[in-house]
Amino acid sequence: MVTYLSTFSKTLMPGLRVGYMVVTGKHYQGIIERKLLHDLHTSSISQTIVSEYLASGHYRRHLSRLRADNLQSRNTMLQALERYFPEEIRWTVPTGGLFLWVQLPDDIPIGTIRKEAFAQNIYLACGSAFFPDKQGYPAMRLTFCLPPEEIEQGISIVGKLLKKYISRGCVDTARLVTRHRISNYQPLVHSS
């Protein structure tokens, strides 16, 4: 059985709350019955709006613009990370989505850094929230769905905070493995 679930909340508008499912195999009827039994109040107006929008062909053009904007924002954030973050920090280079993952040194006081960043209107998503039972390793999830100037400013502030705590000796830098810095970011390839 193959089941694919997705939503239009990230690509059209967050409050829309319309998703879709593609199901193959013998479980199709059972999944449909469960959906009908557990969700009696799906907005038919929202579903109709999405259906019309998809039929018009505008969604495909919208996605193309959205991907280009996200690529530009992702590259802005990656370049800012190169400029402002200390050498001891590693991160992913995502090929889609709206987030990248930043791996931090083991001894860095992420709670303190989050509070200081918040005092400067920067909200950091602590990586532990994305692990089962809040386990895992020190990390942050950063979104790049903001305007380039806000990304630049936010990464600059967080970079200064990270450097402050690393320079204070809060982190055992001898145990760290530094990342390979990438200077040229390739565009995302999407089929249309």
N, C-alpha and C positions, 0 to 999 in steps of 0.2 A: 504494500500500500504506500502511496505517495500522497502527502498532504502539504499544500503550500498555503500559508496564511500571510496576509499583508493588510495594510491600511492606507487610506488616503489622508490620514491626519498629518503626516510629516510632509506630504507633497502638495496638498491643496490648502487645508487650513486646520489648525489643531482642534477646534471645537466641533468639527464635522462629525466625528465618531462613526465613520462608515469604513468598513473593511471588506475584505473578500477572501474566499477560500476556494482552492482548487483541490478536489479529492478524486482519486482514482480507486477503483477496486470495490470490493463487496461492502466496505464500511460506509459508503456514500449515504445510503438511506438512513442508517443509524445516526450518523452525525447530523443530518438534516432534522431528524426527529428530535434529537437533544436540543438543537438550536431553537426549534420552535417551542419546546416545552420550557426552556429556561430564559427565553428572551422574547417576551410578548410585546414589547414596546419600542421596537426599532422604528425610527422616524422614516416614514415613507416619503416625506418631503425631501429630506436629505438624500435618500437613495435615488429619488427621481432626478434631483439636481445633478448628482454625480453621473447618473446614466446618460443624461442629455449632454453633459460636458464631454464625456468619453466619446459619445457618438459624433460630436461635432468635429473631432480632430484637434481641438484646442489643447487637450491634455498632453499629447505628444510634443507639441511646440513648447508648452509650459515646462515640461520635464527637461527639454533641451536647454532652455534658459536657466532653469534651476541648477542643473548639473554644471553649467559654465560658471554660474555665480559661486556655487559651493567649491569648485576647483580653485577659483581665484582666492576665496577666503581661506581654504586649506593651505594654499601656497603662502599666503600672507602670514598665517600662523607659523608655518614651518620656518620661514625666513626669520620671523621674530624670535622663535626658539633658538635658532642658530646665533642670533645677535645677543640675546639677553640671558639665556640660561647658562649655568656653569657647566663645565666639561663633564662633571660627574653624573649628569642627568641624561637618561635615554628616553626615546619616544618612538612611537610607531609612525609610519607614513601610510595613512589609510587610502584605500583605493575606492572608497565610497562612504556614504553615511555623513554624519555631521560632527563626529567626535574623533579625537585622537587620545591615545593612552600614553601617559608619562610615568616611567618607572623611576622611583626615588631611591636614594641610599637608605640602607636599613635603619640607621640611627637618626634620621632627620625628624624633627618634631613637627609632623604634619598638622597636628591639632593647633599648635601655636601659630604656625604659618597661615592656616585657614582663618583664624581669628584676626590676625593682623591684615590679611588681604581683605576680609569682610569689612573691616574698619575703613578701607579705602574703596568700598563699593565693588569689590571683586569677589564673586562667589566661586569657590573651588569645590568640585565634587571629589570627595575622598575616595580613593580606590577601594577601600575596604567595603564600601556599600555595594560593590558589584561582585563580591565573593560570597559563597554560601557561608552562613554563620559569621559574616564579617571577618573571615580569615583571609589569608593571602599574603601579599607583600606590600610595602609602602608604594603607593601610586596615586595618580590623579587622572580623572577623565576631564578633558577640556573640550568645549564646544567651539567650533569655528563658524557658527551661524550668525555672527555679529558683523557690523560694518568694519572694514579694514582698520580704520583709525582706533576703534574700540579694542580690537584684537591687539594691535600694536601697544596701546597704552596698558592693557591688562597684563600682557606677557612681560612687559618691561617691569611692572610693579612686582609680579610674582618672581621674576628673575632676580630682582634686588633682594627680595626676602630669602630666596634659596641661597644666594651667595652670602648673605649675612650669617645664616646659620651654619653653612659649611665653613666659612672663615673663622667662626667662633670656636671651631673644633668640636662641634656637636656631632660631626660625622667622621667615622673612621675612613678616611680617603684611601688608605693603603689597601683596603679590601675591595675597593670599587673596580669594576671593569668599565672603562669608558666606551661610549658608543662610537660608531663610525659616523662622522658627519657627512651629510649628503648636501651638495651645493646646488645641484640641478634637479628640480622636481619635474618628473614626466607627467604630462596630462593624463587624466583618466580616460580610458577607452570604453565607450559604451556603444552597444549596438542599437540601432534605431528600429 
